[in-house]
């Protein structure tokens, strides 16, 4: 029964990934957006390095594939936020890899986090998804303001908290 629920959640997440990437591509092609200045993106670039903390725990515990996954996630994300360009291979690479990593670690979390701790994991996951969408919405309409930057940094921080918990239980 547990594996049926896990499979259903994984399929739902994959559908979310497909829809999210499609919407991002359509939105960016159809709309004109102001470029994001480095003065704002540098903070998100730095917060992308937060993923290296749980990556180091995965490496320490000899789970190299998960450590490599987070290391690549940090590099791809930092590469994009270093010089933001909307219609570039770096953006689409960041969008794609971040969704793949999210699915991989979400599934790993479901498999490894003890049942008693899963409600906390799920609440943090809901909060980080909400922060992701709020930051995206704010970045489209209020590029010159910093609120979206802080929301995206909180998203990275919450993701790191979840990954830290997963790394402790693998």
C-alpha positions as CSV (number, residue, x, y, z in Angstrom):
1,X,0.0,0.0,0.0
2,X,2.8,2.4,0.9
3,X,4.5,1.9,-2.5
4,X,1.2,2.6,-4.3
5,X,1.0,6.0,-2.5
6,X,4.6,6.6,-3.2
7,X,4.2,5.8,-6.9
8,X,1.1,8.0,-7.1
9,X,3.0,10.9,-5.5
10,X,5.9,10.5,-7.9
11,X,3.7,10.5,-10.9
12,X,1.9,13.6,-9.6
13,X,5.3,15.3,-9.1
14,X,6.4,14.4,-12.6
15,X,3.2,15.9,-14.0
16,X,3.9,19.0,-12.0
17,X,7.4,19.2,-13.5
18,X,6.1,18.9,-17.0
19,X,3.4,21.5,-16.5
20,X,5.8,23.9,-14.7
21,X,8.5,23.7,-17.4
22,X,5.9,24.2,-20.1
23,X,4.4,27.2,-18.4
24,X,7.8,28.7,-17.8
25,X,8.8,28.4,-21.4
26,X,5.5,29.7,-22.7
27,X,5.5,32.7,-20.2
28,X,9.0,33.7,-21.1
29,X,8.5,33.5,-24.9
30,X,5.1,35.2,-24.9
31,X,6.0,38.0,-22.4
32,X,8.7,40.7,-22.2
33,X,10.4,40.7,-18.9
34,X,12.9,43.2,-17.4
35,X,16.3,41.7,-16.9
36,X,17.3,40.8,-13.4
37,X,20.3,42.9,-12.3
38,X,23.3,41.2,-10.7
39,X,22.7,43.3,-7.6
40,X,19.6,41.1,-6.9
41,X,20.7,37.8,-8.5
42,X,23.9,37.6,-6.5
43,X,22.0,36.8,-3.3
44,X,20.1,34.0,-5.0
45,X,23.4,32.8,-6.5
46,X,24.9,32.7,-3.0
47,X,21.8,30.9,-1.5
48,X,22.2,28.3,-4.3
49,X,25.4,27.2,-2.5
50,X,23.3,26.2,0.6
51,X,22.7,22.8,-1.1
52,X,26.4,22.0,-0.6
53,X,25.8,21.5,3.1
54,X,23.5,18.5,2.7
55,X,25.7,17.4,-0.3
56,X,28.6,17.2,2.1
57,X,26.6,15.0,4.5
58,X,25.7,12.7,1.6
59,X,29.4,12.5,0.7
60,X,30.4,11.9,4.3
61,X,27.8,9.0,4.6
62,X,29.1,7.5,1.3
63,X,26.0,8.2,-0.7
64,X,27.9,9.7,-3.6
65,X,25.1,9.7,-6.2
66,X,23.0,12.0,-3.9
67,X,26.0,14.2,-3.1
68,X,26.8,14.5,-6.8
69,X,23.2,15.4,-7.5
70,X,23.2,18.3,-5.0
71,X,26.7,19.4,-6.1
72,X,25.4,19.6,-9.7
73,X,22.2,21.3,-8.6
74,X,24.3,24.1,-6.9
75,X,26.6,24.5,-9.8
76,X,23.8,24.7,-12.4
77,X,21.8,27.1,-10.2
78,X,24.8,29.4,-9.4
79,X,25.7,29.4,-13.1
80,X,22.3,30.7,-14.1
81,X,22.0,33.3,-11.3
82,X,25.5,34.6,-12.0
83,X,24.3,36.1,-15.3
84,X,20.5,35.9,-15.7
85,X,19.3,35.6,-19.3
86,X,15.7,34.5,-19.8
87,X,15.9,32.7,-23.1
88,X,19.2,30.9,-22.6
89,X,20.4,27.3,-22.3
90,X,21.5,28.1,-18.8
91,X,18.0,29.1,-17.7
92,X,16.4,26.0,-19.3
93,X,19.2,23.8,-17.8
94,X,18.5,25.3,-14.4
95,X,14.7,24.8,-14.7
96,X,15.1,21.2,-15.9
97,X,17.8,20.1,-13.5
98,X,16.1,21.7,-10.5
99,X,12.9,19.9,-11.3
100,X,14.7,16.6,-11.7
101,X,16.5,17.1,-8.4
102,X,13.3,18.0,-6.7
103,X,11.6,14.8,-7.9
104,X,14.7,12.7,-6.9
105,X,15.0,14.1,-3.4
106,X,11.3,14.3,-2.8
107,X,11.0,10.6,-3.6
108,X,14.1,9.8,-1.5
109,X,12.5,11.8,1.4
110,X,9.3,9.7,1.2
111,X,11.4,6.5,1.3
112,X,13.7,7.4,4.1
113,X,12.1,9.9,6.5
114,X,10.4,8.0,9.3
115,X,6.6,8.1,9.3
116,X,6.5,10.1,12.6
117,X,8.6,12.9,11.0
118,X,6.9,12.9,7.6
119,X,4.3,15.6,8.6
120,X,7.0,18.0,9.3
121,X,8.8,17.2,6.1
122,X,5.5,17.6,4.2
123,X,4.8,21.0,5.8
124,X,8.2,22.3,5.0
125,X,7.8,21.1,1.4
126,X,4.5,22.9,1.1
127,X,6.1,26.1,2.5
128,X,9.0,25.9,0.1
129,X,6.7,25.3,-3.0
130,X,4.6,28.3,-1.9
131,X,7.7,30.4,-1.6
132,X,8.9,29.3,-5.0
133,X,5.6,30.4,-6.6
134,X,5.4,33.6,-4.7
135,X,9.0,34.5,-5.7
136,X,8.2,33.7,-9.4
137,X,5.0,35.8,-9.3
138,X,6.8,38.7,-7.6
139,X,9.8,38.6,-10.0
140,X,7.5,38.9,-13.0
141,X,5.7,42.1,-11.7
142,X,8.2,43.7,-9.3
143,X,11.7,43.0,-10.6
144,X,13.0,46.3,-9.1
145,X,12.0,45.4,-5.6
146,X,13.8,42.8,-3.4
147,X,10.8,40.9,-2.0
148,X,11.0,38.2,-4.6
149,X,14.7,37.7,-4.0
150,X,14.1,37.1,-0.3
151,X,11.3,34.7,-1.1
152,X,13.5,32.7,-3.4
153,X,16.3,32.7,-0.8
154,X,13.8,31.4,1.8
155,X,12.8,28.7,-0.8
156,X,16.5,27.7,-1.1
157,X,16.8,27.7,2.7
158,X,13.7,25.5,3.3
159,X,14.9,23.1,0.6
160,X,18.2,22.9,2.3
161,X,16.5,22.1,5.6
162,X,14.5,19.3,4.0
163,X,17.6,17.9,2.3
164,X,19.5,18.1,5.5
165,X,16.8,15.9,7.2
166,X,16.9,13.5,4.2
167,X,20.7,13.2,4.4
168,X,20.5,12.4,8.1
169,X,18.1,9.5,7.5
170,X,19.7,7.9,4.4
